[in-house]
Amino acid sequence: MADQDTLTGQTPAETYTKLVQVNEENVLMDGIGTEFSPIMKAGAVVTGSLKVEGPIISNGVEVGTSTDSYWNQTAGGELVRNSNVSIGESSNPEAKLEVNSNSTTEDFFIVKKTTNTGGGSTTDTVFKINNEGTMVLGGQSTAPTATEGAIYYDSNNKAFYLGEE
């Protein structure tokens, strides 16, 4: 009986099961010191459903609102960002889209097109910048529609053609 409260006749865990505390490592604990939720640990992963009542705040800004200043969605469903975007190593992009890579083995940038034919599909590289910084046009076996200012590579004749209308 030494562990029981003399007023209630129960242990603190039985009396205060909904009491919450935060320990020195910022981990959410119940009233008797058992970890209550892994959400407070840095790098923790939550599996299953997560129900949040109220806003989620990141660095003082509510996430998922027009004031989070990350991305906005137009009425037509397009995602828009008003500031410059960096993919890769740059922390201060110098253009609307800056792609930066330090890889010596992976291609830098690739644009592909998938064509569905006869119940199957093929995916071809249309344009890329390889890991050496060389621009590569995907080869075409038939001439595309002439478009002024366009350029294409004919893989049969191993030649480049400029579009004229």
Phi and psi in radians as a Rosetta constraint file:
Dihedral C 1 N 2 CA 2 C 2 CIRCULARHARMONIC -1.168 0.35
Dihedral N 2 CA 2 C 2 N 3 CIRCULARHARMONIC -0.486 0.35
Dihedral C 2 N 3 CA 3 C 3 CIRCULARHARMONIC -1.462 0.35
Dihedral N 3 CA 3 C 3 N 4 CIRCULARHARMONIC -0.140 0.35
Dihedral C 3 N 4 CA 4 C 4 CIRCULARHARMONIC -1.631 0.35
Dihedral N 4 CA 4 C 4 N 5 CIRCULARHARMONIC 2.596 0.35
Dihedral C 4 N 5 CA 5 C 5 CIRCULARHARMONIC -1.255 0.35
Dihedral N 5 CA 5 C 5 N 6 CIRCULARHARMONIC 2.312 0.35
Dihedral C 5 N 6 CA 6 C 6 CIRCULARHARMONIC -1.245 0.35
Dihedral N 6 CA 6 C 6 N 7 CIRCULARHARMONIC -0.410 0.35
Dihedral C 6 N 7 CA 7 C 7 CIRCULARHARMONIC -1.384 0.35
Dihedral N 7 CA 7 C 7 N 8 CIRCULARHARMONIC -0.760 0.35
Dihedral C 7 N 8 CA 8 C 8 CIRCULARHARMONIC -1.756 0.35
Dihedral N 8 CA 8 C 8 N 9 CIRCULARHARMONIC -0.357 0.35
Dihedral C 8 N 9 CA 9 C 9 CIRCULARHARMONIC 1.328 0.35
Dihedral N 9 CA 9 C 9 N 10 CIRCULARHARMONIC 0.229 0.35
Dihedral C 9 N 10 CA 10 C 10 CIRCULARHARMONIC -2.131 0.35
Dihedral N 10 CA 10 C 10 N 11 CIRCULARHARMONIC 2.830 0.35
Dihedral C 10 N 11 CA 11 C 11 CIRCULARHARMONIC -1.292 0.35
Dihedral N 11 CA 11 C 11 N 12 CIRCULARHARMONIC 2.814 0.35
Dihedral C 11 N 12 CA 12 C 12 CIRCULARHARMONIC -0.998 0.35
Dihedral N 12 CA 12 C 12 N 13 CIRCULARHARMONIC -0.644 0.35
Dihedral C 12 N 13 CA 13 C 13 CIRCULARHARMONIC -1.113 0.35
Dihedral N 13 CA 13 C 13 N 14 CIRCULARHARMONIC -0.626 0.35
Dihedral C 13 N 14 CA 14 C 14 CIRCULARHARMONIC -1.305 0.35
Dihedral N 14 CA 14 C 14 N 15 CIRCULARHARMONIC -0.546 0.35
Dihedral C 14 N 15 CA 15 C 15 CIRCULARHARMONIC -1.461 0.35
Dihedral N 15 CA 15 C 15 N 16 CIRCULARHARMONIC -0.694 0.35
Dihedral C 15 N 16 CA 16 C 16 CIRCULARHARMONIC -2.045 0.35
Dihedral N 16 CA 16 C 16 N 17 CIRCULARHARMONIC 0.817 0.35
Dihedral C 16 N 17 CA 17 C 17 CIRCULARHARMONIC -1.162 0.35
Dihedral N 17 CA 17 C 17 N 18 CIRCULARHARMONIC -0.373 0.35
Dihedral C 17 N 18 CA 18 C 18 CIRCULARHARMONIC -1.728 0.35
Dihedral N 18 CA 18 C 18 N 19 CIRCULARHARMONIC 0.058 0.35
Dihedral C 18 N 19 CA 19 C 19 CIRCULARHARMONIC -1.247 0.35
Dihedral N 19 CA 19 C 19 N 20 CIRCULARHARMONIC 2.375 0.35
Dihedral C 19 N 20 CA 20 C 20 CIRCULARHARMONIC -2.147 0.35
Dihedral N 20 CA 20 C 20 N 21 CIRCULARHARMONIC 2.493 0.35
Dihedral C 20 N 21 CA 21 C 21 CIRCULARHARMONIC -2.477 0.35
Dihedral N 21 CA 21 C 21 N 22 CIRCULARHARMONIC 2.856 0.35
Dihedral C 21 N 22 CA 22 C 22 CIRCULARHARMONIC -2.093 0.35
Dihedral N 22 CA 22 C 22 N 23 CIRCULARHARMONIC 2.209 0.35
Dihedral C 22 N 23 CA 23 C 23 CIRCULARHARMONIC -1.453 0.35
Dihedral N 23 CA 23 C 23 N 24 CIRCULARHARMONIC -3.050 0.35
Dihedral C 23 N 24 CA 24 C 24 CIRCULARHARMONIC -1.105 0.35
Dihedral N 24 CA 24 C 24 N 25 CIRCULARHARMONIC -0.428 0.35
Dihedral C 24 N 25 CA 25 C 25 CIRCULARHARMONIC -1.636 0.35
Dihedral N 25 CA 25 C 25 N 26 CIRCULARHARMONIC 0.245 0.35
Dihedral C 25 N 26 CA 26 C 26 CIRCULARHARMONIC 1.138 0.35
Dihedral N 26 CA 26 C 26 N 27 CIRCULARHARMONIC 0.543 0.35
Dihedral C 26 N 27 CA 27 C 27 CIRCULARHARMONIC -1.720 0.35
Dihedral N 27 CA 27 C 27 N 28 CIRCULARHARMONIC 2.321 0.35
Dihedral C 27 N 28 CA 28 C 28 CIRCULARHARMONIC -1.304 0.35
Dihedral N 28 CA 28 C 28 N 29 CIRCULARHARMONIC 2.203 0.35
Dihedral C 28 N 29 CA 29 C 29 CIRCULARHARMONIC -2.209 0.35
Dihedral N 29 CA 29 C 29 N 30 CIRCULARHARMONIC 2.719 0.35
Dihedral C 29 N 30 CA 30 C 30 CIRCULARHARMONIC -1.446 0.35
Dihedral N 30 CA 30 C 30 N 31 CIRCULARHARMONIC -3.045 0.35
Dihedral C 30 N 31 CA 31 C 31 CIRCULARHARMONIC -1.108 0.35
Dihedral N 31 CA 31 C 31 N 32 CIRCULARHARMONIC -0.355 0.35
Dihedral C 31 N 32 CA 32 C 32 CIRCULARHARMONIC -1.900 0.35
Dihedral N 32 CA 32 C 32 N 33 CIRCULARHARMONIC 0.193 0.35
Dihedral C 32 N 33 CA 33 C 33 CIRCULARHARMONIC 1.621 0.35
Dihedral N 33 CA 33 C 33 N 34 CIRCULARHARMONIC 0.211 0.35
Dihedral C 33 N 34 CA 34 C 34 CIRCULARHARMONIC -1.548 0.35
Dihedral N 34 CA 34 C 34 N 35 CIRCULARHARMONIC 2.392 0.35
Dihedral C 34 N 35 CA 35 C 35 CIRCULARHARMONIC -1.010 0.35
Dihedral N 35 CA 35 C 35 N 36 CIRCULARHARMONIC 2.236 0.35
Dihedral C 35 N 36 CA 36 C 36 CIRCULARHARMONIC -1.616 0.35
Dihedral N 36 CA 36 C 36 N 37 CIRCULARHARMONIC -0.645 0.35
Dihedral C 36 N 37 CA 37 C 37 CIRCULARHARMONIC -2.736 0.35
Dihedral N 37 CA 37 C 37 N 38 CIRCULARHARMONIC 2.408 0.35
Dihedral C 37 N 38 CA 38 C 38 CIRCULARHARMONIC -1.371 0.35
Dihedral N 38 CA 38 C 38 N 39 CIRCULARHARMONIC -0.036 0.35
Dihedral C 38 N 39 CA 39 C 39 CIRCULARHARMONIC -1.088 0.35
Dihedral N 39 CA 39 C 39 N 40 CIRCULARHARMONIC -0.563 0.35
Dihedral C 39 N 40 CA 40 C 40 CIRCULARHARMONIC -1.358 0.35
Dihedral N 40 CA 40 C 40 N 41 CIRCULARHARMONIC -0.247 0.35
Dihedral C 40 N 41 CA 41 C 41 CIRCULARHARMONIC -1.375 0.35
Dihedral N 41 CA 41 C 41 N 42 CIRCULARHARMONIC 2.434 0.35
Dihedral C 41 N 42 CA 42 C 42 CIRCULARHARMONIC -1.123 0.35
Dihedral N 42 CA 42 C 42 N 43 CIRCULARHARMONIC 2.305 0.35
Dihedral C 42 N 43 CA 43 C 43 CIRCULARHARMONIC 1.378 0.35
Dihedral N 43 CA 43 C 43 N 44 CIRCULARHARMONIC 0.087 0.35
Dihedral C 43 N 44 CA 44 C 44 CIRCULARHARMONIC -1.206 0.35
Dihedral N 44 CA 44 C 44 N 45 CIRCULARHARMONIC 2.592 0.35
Dihedral C 44 N 45 CA 45 C 45 CIRCULARHARMONIC -1.968 0.35
Dihedral N 45 CA 45 C 45 N 46 CIRCULARHARMONIC 2.284 0.35
Dihedral C 45 N 46 CA 46 C 46 CIRCULARHARMONIC -1.785 0.35
Dihedral N 46 CA 46 C 46 N 47 CIRCULARHARMONIC 2.167 0.35
Dihedral C 46 N 47 CA 47 C 47 CIRCULARHARMONIC -1.860 0.35
Dihedral N 47 CA 47 C 47 N 48 CIRCULARHARMONIC 2.711 0.35
Dihedral C 47 N 48 CA 48 C 48 CIRCULARHARMONIC 1.481 0.35
Dihedral N 48 CA 48 C 48 N 49 CIRCULARHARMONIC -2.785 0.35
Dihedral C 48 N 49 CA 49 C 49 CIRCULARHARMONIC -1.468 0.35
Dihedral N 49 CA 49 C 49 N 50 CIRCULARHARMONIC 2.562 0.35
Dihedral C 49 N 50 CA 50 C 50 CIRCULARHARMONIC -2.254 0.35
Dihedral N 50 CA 50 C 50 N 51 CIRCULARHARMONIC 2.022 0.35
Dihedral C 50 N 51 CA 51 C 51 CIRCULARHARMONIC -1.828 0.35
Dihedral N 51 CA 51 C 51 N 52 CIRCULARHARMONIC 2.134 0.35
Dihedral C 51 N 52 CA 52 C 52 CIRCULARHARMONIC -2.056 0.35
Dihedral N 52 CA 52 C 52 N 53 CIRCULARHARMONIC 2.193 0.35
Dihedral C 52 N 53 CA 53 C 53 CIRCULARHARMONIC -1.857 0.35
Dihedral N 53 CA 53 C 53 N 54 CIRCULARHARMONIC 1.869 0.35
Dihedral C 53 N 54 CA 54 C 54 CIRCULARHARMONIC 2.004 0.35
Dihedral N 54 CA 54 C 54 N 55 CIRCULARHARMONIC 3.044 0.35
Dihedral C 54 N 55 CA 55 C 55 CIRCULARHARMONIC -1.315 0.35
Dihedral N 55 CA 55 C 55 N 56 CIRCULARHARMONIC 2.737 0.35
Dihedral C 55 N 56 CA 56 C 56 CIRCULARHARMONIC -1.773 0.35
Dihedral N 56 CA 56 C 56 N 57 CIRCULARHARMONIC 2.198 0.35
Dihedral C 56 N 57 CA 57 C 57 CIRCULARHARMONIC -1.925 0.35
Dihedral N 57 CA 57 C 57 N 58 CIRCULARHARMONIC 2.263 0.35
Dihedral C 57 N 58 CA 58 C 58 CIRCULARHARMONIC -2.153 0.35
Dihedral N 58 CA 58 C 58 N 59 CIRCULARHARMONIC 2.047 0.35
Dihedral C 58 N 59 CA 59 C 59 CIRCULARHARMONIC 0.894 0.35
Dihedral N 59 CA 59 C 59 N 60 CIRCULARHARMONIC 0.730 0.35
Dihedral C 59 N 60 CA 60 C 60 CIRCULARHARMONIC 1.438 0.35
Dihedral N 60 CA 60 C 60 N 61 CIRCULARHARMONIC 0.036 0.35
Dihedral C 60 N 61 CA 61 C 61 CIRCULARHARMONIC -2.086 0.35
Dihedral N 61 CA 61 C 61 N 62 CIRCULARHARMONIC 2.316 0.35
Dihedral C 61 N 62 CA 62 C 62 CIRCULARHARMONIC -1.205 0.35
Dihedral N 62 CA 62 C 62 N 63 CIRCULARHARMONIC 2.175 0.35
Dihedral C 62 N 63 CA 63 C 63 CIRCULARHARMONIC -1.390 0.35
Dihedral N 63 CA 63 C 63 N 64 CIRCULARHARMONIC 2.480 0.35
Dihedral C 63 N 64 CA 64 C 64 CIRCULARHARMONIC 1.485 0.35
Dihedral N 64 CA 64 C 64 N 65 CIRCULARHARMONIC 0.285 0.35
Dihedral C 64 N 65 CA 65 C 65 CIRCULARHARMONIC -2.086 0.35
Dihedral N 65 CA 65 C 65 N 66 CIRCULARHARMONIC 3.005 0.35
Dihedral C 65 N 66 CA 66 C 66 CIRCULARHARMONIC -1.184 0.35
Dihedral N 66 CA 66 C 66 N 67 CIRCULARHARMONIC -0.258 0.35
Dihedral C 66 N 67 CA 67 C 67 CIRCULARHARMONIC -1.642 0.35
Dihedral N 67 CA 67 C 67 N 68 CIRCULARHARMONIC -0.023 0.35
Dihedral C 67 N 68 CA 68 C 68 CIRCULARHARMONIC -1.318 0.35
Dihedral N 68 CA 68 C 68 N 69 CIRCULARHARMONIC -0.190 0.35
Dihedral C 68 N 69 CA 69 C 69 CIRCULARHARMONIC 0.983 0.35
Dihedral N 69 CA 69 C 69 N 70 CIRCULARHARMONIC 0.360 0.35
Dihedral C 69 N 70 CA 70 C 70 CIRCULARHARMONIC -1.596 0.35
Dihedral N 70 CA 70 C 70 N 71 CIRCULARHARMONIC -1.239 0.35
Dihedral C 70 N 71 CA 71 C 71 CIRCULARHARMONIC -2.349 0.35
Dihedral N 71 CA 71 C 71 N 72 CIRCULARHARMONIC 2.564 0.35
Dihedral C 71 N 72 CA 72 C 72 CIRCULARHARMONIC -2.099 0.35
Dihedral N 72 CA 72 C 72 N 73 CIRCULARHARMONIC 2.659 0.35
Dihedral C 72 N 73 CA 73 C 73 CIRCULARHARMONIC -1.995 0.35
Dihedral N 73 CA 73 C 73 N 74 CIRCULARHARMONIC 2.248 0.35
Dihedral C 73 N 74 CA 74 C 74 CIRCULARHARMONIC -1.357 0.35
Dihedral N 74 CA 74 C 74 N 75 CIRCULARHARMONIC 2.972 0.35
Dihedral C 74 N 75 CA 75 C 75 CIRCULARHARMONIC -1.060 0.35
Dihedral N 75 CA 75 C 75 N 76 CIRCULARHARMONIC -0.495 0.35
Dihedral C 75 N 76 CA 76 C 76 CIRCULARHARMONIC -1.451 0.35
Dihedral N 76 CA 76 C 76 N 77 CIRCULARHARMONIC -0.037 0.35
Dihedral C 76 N 77 CA 77 C 77 CIRCULARHARMONIC 1.686 0.35
Dihedral N 77 CA 77 C 77 N 78 CIRCULARHARMONIC -0.031 0.35
Dihedral C 77 N 78 CA 78 C 78 CIRCULARHARMONIC -1.315 0.35
Dihedral N 78 CA 78 C 78 N 79 CIRCULARHARMONIC 2.468 0.35
Dihedral C 78 N 79 CA 79 C 79 CIRCULARHARMONIC -1.594 0.35
Dihedral N 79 CA 79 C 79 N 80 CIRCULARHARMONIC 2.318 0.35
Dihedral C 79 N 80 CA 80 C 80 CIRCULARHARMONIC -2.274 0.35
Dihedral N 80 CA 80 C 80 N 81 CIRCULARHARMONIC 2.419 0.35
Dihedral C 80 N 81 CA 81 C 81 CIRCULARHARMONIC -2.204 0.35
Dihedral N 81 CA 81 C 81 N 82 CIRCULARHARMONIC 2.276 0.35
Dihedral C 81 N 82 CA 82 C 82 CIRCULARHARMONIC -1.463 0.35
Dihedral N 82 CA 82 C 82 N 83 CIRCULARHARMONIC -0.358 0.35
Dihedral C 82 N 83 CA 83 C 83 CIRCULARHARMONIC -1.738 0.35
Dihedral N 83 CA 83 C 83 N 84 CIRCULARHARMONIC 3.033 0.35
Dihedral C 83 N 84 CA 84 C 84 CIRCULARHARMONIC -1.210 0.35
Dihedral N 84 CA 84 C 84 N 85 CIRCULARHARMONIC 2.638 0.35
Dihedral C 84 N 85 CA 85 C 85 CIRCULARHARMONIC -2.123 0.35
Dihedral N 85 CA 85 C 85 N 86 CIRCULARHARMONIC 2.392 0.35
Dihedral C 85 N 86 CA 86 C 86 CIRCULARHARMONIC -2.065 0.35
Dihedral N 86 CA 86 C 86 N 87 CIRCULARHARMONIC 2.354 0.35
Dihedral C 86 N 87 CA 87 C 87 CIRCULARHARMONIC -2.054 0.35
Dihedral N 87 CA 87 C 87 N 88 CIRCULARHARMONIC 2.055 0.35
Dihedral C 87 N 88 CA 88 C 88 CIRCULARHARMONIC 2.022 0.35
Dihedral N 88 CA 88 C 88 N 89 CIRCULARHARMONIC -2.333 0.35
Dihedral C 88 N 89 CA 89 C 89 CIRCULARHARMONIC -1.622 0.35
Dihedral N 89 CA 89 C 89 N 90 CIRCULARHARMONIC -0.201 0.35
Dihedral C 89 N 90 CA 90 C 90 CIRCULARHARMONIC -1.438 0.35
Dihedral N 90 CA 90 C 90 N 91 CIRCULARHARMONIC 2.242 0.35
Dihedral C 90 N 91 CA 91 C 91 CIRCULARHARMONIC -1.661 0.35
Dihedral N 91 CA 91 C 91 N 92 CIRCULARHARMONIC -0.168 0.35
Dihedral C 91 N 92 CA 92 C 92 CIRCULARHARMONIC -2.411 0.35
Dihedral N 92 CA 92 C 92 N 93 CIRCULARHARMONIC 1.397 0.35
Dihedral C 92 N 93 CA 93 C 93 CIRCULARHARMONIC -1.067 0.35
Dihedral N 93 CA 93 C 93 N 94 CIRCULARHARMONIC 2.500 0.35
Dihedral C 93 N 94 CA 94 C 94 CIRCULARHARMONIC -1.729 0.35
Dihedral N 94 CA 94 C 94 N 95 CIRCULARHARMONIC 0.065 0.35
Dihedral C 94 N 95 CA 95 C 95 CIRCULARHARMONIC -2.554 0.35
Dihedral N 95 CA 95 C 95 N 96 CIRCULARHARMONIC 2.968 0.35
Dihedral C 95 N 96 CA 96 C 96 CIRCULARHARMONIC -0.957 0.35
Dihedral N 96 CA 96 C 96 N 97 CIRCULARHARMONIC -0.678 0.35
Dihedral C 96 N 97 CA 97 C 97 CIRCULARHARMONIC -2.366 0.35
Dihedral N 97 CA 97 C 97 N 98 CIRCULARHARMONIC 2.081 0.35
Dihedral C 97 N 98 CA 98 C 98 CIRCULARHARMONIC -2.105 0.35
Dihedral N 98 CA 98 C 98 N 99 CIRCULARHARMONIC 2.169 0.35
Dihedral C 98 N 99 CA 99 C 99 CIRCULARHARMONIC -1.961 0.35
Dihedral N 99 CA 99 C 99 N 100 CIRCULARHARMONIC 2.200 0.35
Dihedral C 99 N 100 CA 100 C 100 CIRCULARHARMONIC -2.278 0.35
Dihedral N 100 CA 100 C 100 N 101 CIRCULARHARMONIC 2.267 0.35
Dihedral C 100 N 101 CA 101 C 101 CIRCULARHARMONIC -2.377 0.35
Dihedral N 101 CA 101 C 101 N 102 CIRCULARHARMONIC 2.468 0.35
Dihedral C 101 N 102 CA 102 C 102 CIRCULARHARMONIC -1.947 0.35
Dihedral N 102 CA 102 C 102 N 103 CIRCULARHARMONIC 0.280 0.35
Dihedral C 102 N 103 CA 103 C 103 CIRCULARHARMONIC -1.380 0.35
Dihedral N 103 CA 103 C 103 N 104 CIRCULARHARMONIC 2.423 0.35
Dihedral C 103 N 104 CA 104 C 104 CIRCULARHARMONIC -1.781 0.35
Dihedral N 104 CA 104 C 104 N 105 CIRCULARHARMONIC 0.001 0.35
Dihedral C 104 N 105 CA 105 C 105 CIRCULARHARMONIC -2.103 0.35
Dihedral N 105 CA 105 C 105 N 106 CIRCULARHARMONIC -0.493 0.35
Dihedral C 105 N 106 CA 106 C 106 CIRCULARHARMONIC -1.654 0.35
Dihedral N 106 CA 106 C 106 N 107 CIRCULARHARMONIC 2.519 0.35
Dihedral C 106 N 107 CA 107 C 107 CIRCULARHARMONIC -1.096 0.35
Dihedral N 107 CA 107 C 107 N 108 CIRCULARHARMONIC 2.612 0.35
Dihedral C 107 N 108 CA 108 C 108 CIRCULARHARMONIC -1.351 0.35
Dihedral N 108 CA 108 C 108 N 109 CIRCULARHARMONIC -0.732 0.35
Dihedral C 108 N 109 CA 109 C 109 CIRCULARHARMONIC -2.718 0.35
Dihedral N 109 CA 109 C 109 N 110 CIRCULARHARMONIC 2.322 0.35
Dihedral C 109 N 110 CA 110 C 110 CIRCULARHARMONIC -2.391 0.35
Dihedral N 110 CA 110 C 110 N 111 CIRCULARHARMONIC 2.367 0.35
Dihedral C 110 N 111 CA 111 C 111 CIRCULARHARMONIC -2.045 0.35
Dihedral N 111 CA 111 C 111 N 112 CIRCULARHARMONIC 2.214 0.35
Dihedral C 111 N 112 CA 112 C 112 CIRCULARHARMONIC -2.145 0.35
Dihedral N 112 CA 112 C 112 N 113 CIRCULARHARMONIC 2.764 0.35
Dihedral C 112 N 113 CA 113 C 113 CIRCULARHARMONIC -2.321 0.35
Dihedral N 113 CA 113 C 113 N 114 CIRCULARHARMONIC 2.273 0.35
Dihedral C 113 N 114 CA 114 C 114 CIRCULARHARMONIC -1.792 0.35
Dihedral N 114 CA 114 C 114 N 115 CIRCULARHARMONIC 2.275 0.35
Dihedral C 114 N 115 CA 115 C 115 CIRCULARHARMONIC -2.036 0.35
Dihedral N 115 CA 115 C 115 N 116 CIRCULARHARMONIC 2.232 0.35
Dihedral C 115 N 116 CA 116 C 116 CIRCULARHARMONIC -1.688 0.35
Dihedral N 116 CA 116 C 116 N 117 CIRCULARHARMONIC 2.135 0.35
Dihedral C 116 N 117 CA 117 C 117 CIRCULARHARMONIC -2.504 0.35
Dihedral N 117 CA 117 C 117 N 118 CIRCULARHARMONIC 2.337 0.35
Dihedral C 117 N 118 CA 118 C 118 CIRCULARHARMONIC 0.947 0.35
Dihedral N 118 CA 118 C 118 N 119 CIRCULARHARMONIC 0.682 0.35
Dihedral C 118 N 119 CA 119 C 119 CIRCULARHARMONIC 1.440 0.35
Dihedral N 119 CA 119 C 119 N 120 CIRCULARHARMONIC -0.052 0.35
Dihedral C 119 N 120 CA 120 C 120 CIRCULARHARMONIC -2.164 0.35
Dihedral N 120 CA 120 C 120 N 121 CIRCULARHARMONIC -3.088 0.35
Dihedral C 120 N 121 CA 121 C 121 CIRCULARHARMONIC -2.561 0.35
Dihedral N 121 CA 121 C 121 N 122 CIRCULARHARMONIC 2.663 0.35
Dihedral C 121 N 122 CA 122 C 122 CIRCULARHARMONIC -2.248 0.35
Dihedral N 122 CA 122 C 122 N 123 CIRCULARHARMONIC 2.519 0.35
Dihedral C 122 N 123 CA 123 C 123 CIRCULARHARMONIC -2.088 0.35
Dihedral N 123 CA 123 C 123 N 124 CIRCULARHARMONIC 2.152 0.35
Dihedral C 123 N 124 CA 124 C 124 CIRCULARHARMONIC -2.092 0.35
Dihedral N 124 CA 124 C 124 N 125 CIRCULARHARMONIC 2.587 0.35
Dihedral C 124 N 125 CA 125 C 125 CIRCULARHARMONIC -1.364 0.35
Dihedral N 125 CA 125 C 125 N 126 CIRCULARHARMONIC 2.196 0.35
Dihedral C 125 N 126 CA 126 C 126 CIRCULARHARMONIC -1.625 0.35
Dihedral N 126 CA 126 C 126 N 127 CIRCULARHARMONIC -0.689 0.35
Dihedral C 126 N 127 CA 127 C 127 CIRCULARHARMONIC -2.737 0.35
Dihedral N 127 CA 127 C 127 N 128 CIRCULARHARMONIC 2.473 0.35
Dihedral C 127 N 128 CA 128 C 128 CIRCULARHARMONIC -2.706 0.35
Dihedral N 128 CA 128 C 128 N 129 CIRCULARHARMONIC 2.806 0.35
Dihedral C 128 N 129 CA 129 C 129 CIRCULARHARMONIC -2.046 0.35
Dihedral N 129 CA 129 C 129 N 130 CIRCULARHARMONIC 2.022 0.35
Dihedral C 129 N 130 CA 130 C 130 CIRCULARHARMONIC -1.372 0.35
Dihedral N 130 CA 130 C 130 N 131 CIRCULARHARMONIC -3.111 0.35
Dihedral C 130 N 131 CA 131 C 131 CIRCULARHARMONIC -1.199 0.35
Dihedral N 131 CA 131 C 131 N 132 CIRCULARHARMONIC -0.168 0.35
Dihedral C 131 N 132 CA 132 C 132 CIRCULARHARMONIC -1.698 0.35
Dihedral N 132 CA 132 C 132 N 133 CIRCULARHARMONIC -0.020 0.35
Dihedral C 132 N 133 CA 133 C 133 CIRCULARHARMONIC 1.519 0.35
Dihedral N 133 CA 133 C 133 N 134 CIRCULARHARMONIC 0.236 0.35
Dihedral C 133 N 134 CA 134 C 134 CIRCULARHARMONIC -1.555 0.35
Dihedral N 134 CA 134 C 134 N 135 CIRCULARHARMONIC 2.294 0.35
Dihedral C 134 N 135 CA 135 C 135 CIRCULARHARMONIC -1.374 0.35
Dihedral N 135 CA 135 C 135 N 136 CIRCULARHARMONIC 2.297 0.35
Dihedral C 135 N 136 CA 136 C 136 CIRCULARHARMONIC -2.227 0.35
Dihedral N 136 CA 136 C 136 N 137 CIRCULARHARMONIC 2.146 0.35
Dihedral C 136 N 137 CA 137 C 137 CIRCULARHARMONIC -1.585 0.35
Dihedral N 137 CA 137 C 137 N 138 CIRCULARHARMONIC 2.384 0.35
Dihedral C 137 N 138 CA 138 C 138 CIRCULARHARMONIC -1.178 0.35
Dihedral N 138 CA 138 C 138 N 139 CIRCULARHARMONIC 2.409 0.35
Dihedral C 138 N 139 CA 139 C 139 CIRCULARHARMONIC -1.290 0.35
Dihedral N 139 CA 139 C 139 N 140 CIRCULARHARMONIC 2.549 0.35
Dihedral C 139 N 140 CA 140 C 140 CIRCULARHARMONIC -2.131 0.35
Dihedral N 140 CA 140 C 140 N 141 CIRCULARHARMONIC 2.422 0.35
Dihedral C 140 N 141 CA 141 C 141 CIRCULARHARMONIC -1.565 0.35
Dihedral N 141 CA 141 C 141 N 142 CIRCULARHARMONIC -0.287 0.35
Dihedral C 141 N 142 CA 142 C 142 CIRCULARHARMONIC -2.266 0.35
Dihedral N 142 CA 142 C 142 N 143 CIRCULARHARMONIC 2.612 0.35
Dihedral C 142 N 143 CA 143 C 143 CIRCULARHARMONIC -1.193 0.35
Dihedral N 143 CA 143 C 143 N 144 CIRCULARHARMONIC 2.326 0.35
Dihedral C 143 N 144 CA 144 C 144 CIRCULARHARMONIC -1.355 0.35
Dihedral N 144 CA 144 C 144 N 145 CIRCULARHARMONIC 3.057 0.35
Dihedral C 144 N 145 CA 145 C 145 CIRCULARHARMONIC -1.063 0.35
Dihedral N 145 CA 145 C 145 N 146 CIRCULARHARMONIC 2.321 0.35
Dihedral C 145 N 146 CA 146 C 146 CIRCULARHARMONIC -1.100 0.35
Dihedral N 146 CA 146 C 146 N 147 CIRCULARHARMONIC 2.214 0.35
Dihedral C 146 N 147 CA 147 C 147 CIRCULARHARMONIC -2.298 0.35
Dihedral N 147 CA 147 C 147 N 148 CIRCULARHARMONIC 2.181 0.35
Dihedral C 147 N 148 CA 148 C 148 CIRCULARHARMONIC -1.009 0.35
Dihedral N 148 CA 148 C 148 N 149 CIRCULARHARMONIC 2.296 0.35
Dihedral C 148 N 149 CA 149 C 149 CIRCULARHARMONIC 1.482 0.35
Dihedral N 149 CA 149 C 149 N 150 CIRCULARHARMONIC -0.020 0.35
Dihedral C 149 N 150 CA 150 C 150 CIRCULARHARMONIC -1.527 0.35
Dihedral N 150 CA 150 C 150 N 151 CIRCULARHARMONIC 2.816 0.35
Dihedral C 150 N 151 CA 151 C 151 CIRCULARHARMONIC -2.428 0.35
Dihedral N 151 CA 151 C 151 N 152 CIRCULARHARMONIC 2.432 0.35
Dihedral C 151 N 152 CA 152 C 152 CIRCULARHARMONIC -2.465 0.35
Dihedral N 152 CA 152 C 152 N 153 CIRCULARHARMONIC 2.790 0.35
Dihedral C 152 N 153 CA 153 C 153 CIRCULARHARMONIC -1.911 0.35
Dihedral N 153 CA 153 C 153 N 154 CIRCULARHARMONIC 2.136 0.35
Dihedral C 153 N 154 CA 154 C 154 CIRCULARHARMONIC -1.554 0.35
Dihedral N 154 CA 154 C 154 N 155 CIRCULARHARMONIC 1.935 0.35
Dihedral C 154 N 155 CA 155 C 155 CIRCULARHARMONIC -1.276 0.35
Dihedral N 155 CA 155 C 155 N 156 CIRCULARHARMONIC -0.376 0.35
Dihedral C 155 N 156 CA 156 C 156 CIRCULARHARMONIC -1.303 0.35
Dihedral N 156 CA 156 C 156 N 157 CIRCULARHARMONIC -0.806 0.35
Dihedral C 156 N 157 CA 157 C 157 CIRCULARHARMONIC -1.633 0.35
Dihedral N 157 CA 157 C 157 N 158 CIRCULARHARMONIC -0.063 0.35
Dihedral C 157 N 158 CA 158 C 158 CIRCULARHARMONIC 0.880 0.35
Dihedral N 158 CA 158 C 158 N 159 CIRCULARHARMONIC 0.942 0.35
Dihedral C 158 N 159 CA 159 C 159 CIRCULARHARMONIC -2.477 0.35
Dihedral N 159 CA 159 C 159 N 160 CIRCULARHARMONIC 2.682 0.35
Dihedral C 159 N 160 CA 160 C 160 CIRCULARHARMONIC -1.750 0.35
Dihedral N 160 CA 160 C 160 N 161 CIRCULARHARMONIC 2.510 0.35
Dihedral C 160 N 161 CA 161 C 161 CIRCULARHARMONIC -2.258 0.35
Dihedral N 161 CA 161 C 161 N 162 CIRCULARHARMONIC 2.462 0.35
Dihedral C 161 N 162 CA 162 C 162 CIRCULARHARMONIC -1.783 0.35
Dihedral N 162 CA 162 C 162 N 163 CIRCULARHARMONIC 2.423 0.35
Dihedral C 162 N 163 CA 163 C 163 CIRCULARHARMONIC -1.406 0.35
Dihedral N 163 CA 163 C 163 N 164 CIRCULARHARMONIC 2.370 0.35
Dihedral C 163 N 164 CA 164 C 164 CIRCULARHARMONIC -2.343 0.35
Dihedral N 164 CA 164 C 164 N 165 CIRCULARHARMONIC 2.527 0.35
